[in-house]
Amino acid sequence: MRKDLAHGRPPNESVIRIGHEAADAVRHALVSRPAGGPVAIVADQAVVAFAGRIAQGLQGVGIDARLCTMVADERAKSLDTVGSLAAQFQAHGITRSGVVVAVGGGIVGDTAGFLAATYMRGVRCIQVPTTLLAMVDAAIGGKTAVNVVLRDGSLAKNAVGAFAMPELVVCDPAALATLPPREMQCGLAECVKHALLADAGLPEWLTANAMSVVGKDAATIIQLVARAAAVKVAIVDRDPTEQGERALLNLGHTYAHAIEARHDDRIKHGEAVAIGLIAAMTAASRLGRVRHAQVEALEALLERVGLPTRLQDVVSSPDPAATLRRCMDLDKKRAGRGLVMVLPEGPVGAGLVEAPPEDAVMAGWSAVGAA
Ligand SMILES: NC(=O)c1ccc[n+]([C@@H]2O[C@H](COP(=O)([O-])OP(=O)(O)OC[C@H]3O[C@@H](n4cnc5c(N)ncnc54)[C@H](O)[C@@H]3O)[C@@H](O)[C@H]2O)c1
């Protein structure tokens, strides 16, 4: 089974090909619309064998494909890496009419996507996501960015970036063959988020198919990616430059960023999002936006797919709620505004809430086990 999703508006259309063999799909795209000169493949070192097959597929039809690798680390998602890759592009003779093929998770996709948006003022880009999270979220929608190291050594995440739609996104389930189970689960957290935002039937489907997803059954992965990606595509198509609705994709993230700020070394982003979704659903329930049964249903779903629902599931001694609450303010101070949260509303959907009542925010923290 294969599925294509059309995305974007002229002149920034994009196609998301789900269930295609990556080497075939990339070769087909570059034979149909050739690059002028060599093509750069920027790959995560963890998937260099998979990226090598894409390079060989291109070389097999006479396309000059040059493989550059990077480490997928938030500190390597940087302007330094962009500079070093750009120097490699120059050495390989990549021109204004070249093409960048990004092969990796969100870190490589964001970095190579930003380089494609800016190298010689912008070249074509193809994304080949190799994590579930990147297939349903990061590779879609044309947001690219790198992090900046601040004077105190902390990271300003995604501080420098650009909107630049990839012309093609290829989601090949075979790319996930080597992905560690914990990373699969992080992708599932974003799928659950998309279900809460706009796909009322997806929780039930996920509950029924959790084992096949975790077992990476190709047909099941294709169905999941098609459904979860469609939610993001629809939202981004209505609000490509995040003037309003696109911000809803941050559901659960205000809590998640505070958790990550305090427990970064032990918790992964998707795990923090899972806990953040419970906190946000609880806050919404306190405000009468959703029924309490929805909090319980979400908890059951996250447990079913193997995601944490409480801080204690991932850290031995969680921070006090007041400390985590202060982190939310720091995050927002950087964004230059007061606390604005995305909170679920109704059986499916969410909305932005400015300055939410403190007792509701704190009810979220206590529901996830903050001390
Ligand atoms: N641009 C956007 O709209 C957007 C949206 C969401 C997230 N993001 C960004 O995405 C990044 C997170 O992306 P991610 O979760 O895909 O993580 P990632 O790119 O860090 O990959 C996670 C880990 O899995 C490894 N890996 C990737 N694919 C693999 C494979 N097939 N086999 C074995 N190992 C593999 C990586 O080396 C890394 O260690 C963050 O930087 C975030 O800011 C961007």
The ligand as an SDF file (V2000), in Angstrom:
LIG
                    3D

 44 48  0  0  0  0  0  0  0  0999 V2000
   10.8660   21.4180   11.6260 N   0  0  0  0  0  0  0  0  0  0  0  0
    9.8450   21.0450   12.3450 C   0  0  0  0  0  0  0  0  0  0  0  0
    8.6870   21.3820   12.0470 O   0  0  0  0  0  0  0  0  0  0  0  0
   10.0830   20.1750   13.5410 C   0  0  0  0  0  0  0  0  0  0  0  0
    9.0030   19.5600   14.1820 C   0  0  0  0  0  0  0  0  0  0  0  0
    9.2660   18.7100   15.2540 C   0  0  0  0  0  0  0  0  0  0  0  0
   10.5760   18.5000   15.6720 C   0  0  0  0  0  0  0  0  0  0  0  0
   11.6080   19.1330   15.0340 N   0  0  0  0  0  0  0  0  0  0  0  0
   12.9900   18.9290   15.4520 C   0  0  0  0  0  0  0  0  0  0  0  0
   13.3000   17.5530   15.2530 O   0  0  0  0  0  0  0  0  0  0  0  0
   14.3420   17.1770   16.1490 C   0  0  0  0  0  0  0  0  0  0  0  0
   13.9820   15.8470   16.7470 C   0  0  0  0  0  0  0  0  0  0  0  0
   13.8580   14.9230   15.6970 O   0  0  0  0  0  0  0  0  0  0  0  0
   13.8660   13.3410   15.9090 P   0  0  0  0  0  0  0  0  0  0  0  0
   13.0260   12.9620   17.0490 O   0  0  0  0  0  0  0  0  0  0  0  0
   13.6100   12.7620   14.5810 O   0  0  0  0  0  0  0  0  0  0  0  0
   15.3100   13.0780   16.4580 O   0  0  0  0  0  0  0  0  0  0  0  0
   16.8040   12.9360   15.9330 P   0  0  0  0  0  0  0  0  0  0  0  0
   17.0270   13.4440   14.5890 O   0  0  0  0  0  0  0  0  0  0  0  0
   17.6270   13.4440   17.0580 O   0  0  0  0  0  0  0  0  0  0  0  0
   16.9610   11.3480   15.9510 O   0  0  0  0  0  0  0  0  0  0  0  0
   16.8430   10.6570   17.1830 C   0  0  0  0  0  0  0  0  0  0  0  0
   17.9790    9.6520   17.3550 C   0  0  0  0  0  0  0  0  0  0  0  0
   17.7370    8.5680   16.4740 O   0  0  0  0  0  0  0  0  0  0  0  0
   18.8710    8.3480   15.6360 C   0  0  0  0  0  0  0  0  0  0  0  0
   18.3120    7.8580   14.3760 N   0  0  0  0  0  0  0  0  0  0  0  0
   17.5680    8.5370   13.4780 C   0  0  0  0  0  0  0  0  0  0  0  0
   17.1000    7.7030   12.5460 N   0  0  0  0  0  0  0  0  0  0  0  0
   17.5750    6.4770   12.8510 C   0  0  0  0  0  0  0  0  0  0  0  0
   17.4150    5.1830   12.2820 C   0  0  0  0  0  0  0  0  0  0  0  0
   16.5950    4.9770   11.2340 N   0  0  0  0  0  0  0  0  0  0  0  0
   18.0740    4.1570   12.8330 N   0  0  0  0  0  0  0  0  0  0  0  0
   18.8490    4.3370   13.9410 C   0  0  0  0  0  0  0  0  0  0  0  0
   18.9980    5.5070   14.5680 N   0  0  0  0  0  0  0  0  0  0  0  0
   18.3660    6.5690   14.0110 C   0  0  0  0  0  0  0  0  0  0  0  0
   19.5990    9.6570   15.5810 C   0  0  0  0  0  0  0  0  0  0  0  0
   20.9600    9.4690   15.2650 O   0  0  0  0  0  0  0  0  0  0  0  0
   19.3720   10.1720   17.0010 C   0  0  0  0  0  0  0  0  0  0  0  0
   20.2880    9.5790   17.8780 O   0  0  0  0  0  0  0  0  0  0  0  0
   14.4740   18.2930   17.1680 C   0  0  0  0  0  0  0  0  0  0  0  0
   15.6580   19.0160   16.9020 O   0  0  0  0  0  0  0  0  0  0  0  0
   13.2490   19.1750   16.9080 C   0  0  0  0  0  0  0  0  0  0  0  0
   13.4920   20.5230   17.1820 O   0  0  0  0  0  0  0  0  0  0  0  0
   11.3820   19.9500   13.9830 C   0  0  0  0  0  0  0  0  0  0  0  0
  1  2  1  0
  2  3  2  0
  2  4  1  0
  4  5  1  0
  4 44  2  0
  5  6  2  0
  6  7  1  0
  7  8  2  0
  8  9  1  0
  8 44  1  0
  9 10  1  0
  9 42  1  0
 10 11  1  0
 11 12  1  0
 11 40  1  0
 12 13  1  0
 13 14  1  0
 14 15  2  0
 14 16  1  0
 14 17  1  0
 17 18  1  0
 18 19  2  0
 18 20  1  0
 18 21  1  0
 21 22  1  0
 22 23  1  0
 23 24  1  0
 23 38  1  0
 24 25  1  0
 25 26  1  0
 25 36  1  0
 26 27  1  0
 26 35  1  0
 27 28  2  0
 28 29  1  0
 29 30  1  0
 29 35  2  0
 30 31  1  0
 30 32  2  0
 32 33  1  0
 33 34  2  0
 34 35  1  0
 36 37  1  0
 36 38  1  0
 38 39  1  0
 40 41  1  0
 40 42  1  0
 42 43  1  0
M  CHG  2   8   1  16  -1
M  END
$$$$
